[in-house]
Amino acid sequence: MNARSATERCNALIDSFQLDRASRSAEYGLIRLTLVNICQHAMAQHDERLKEIPQHQLLDQTLHKIRGSYREPYLDTG
């Protein structure tokens, strides 16, 4: 029963992205399905992280990680 309800939740999420519309070819549809699965896993990871850390701290950690990856510290050379 649990496995069935989990599958139905996954299918409901996939249906919410309306993959059956505007597919020009099978390959295009598979690419869209892959992107939906990436989003689905990212949402699940986010929900798991929220169980451990409050949302404002999770946002602060994410922003700190992003800022550190593309911005070097400012050095005042006087």
Sequence and secondary structure as in RCSB ss.txt:
>XXXX:A:sequence
MNARSATERCNALIDSFQLDRASRSAEYGLIRLTLVNICQHAMAQHDERLKEIPQHQLLDQTLHKIRGSYREPYL
DTG
>XXXX:A:secstr
 HHHHHHHHHHHHHHHTTTTSS  SHHHHHHHHHHHHHHHHHHHHHHHHHHHS HHHHHHHHHHHHHHHH     
   
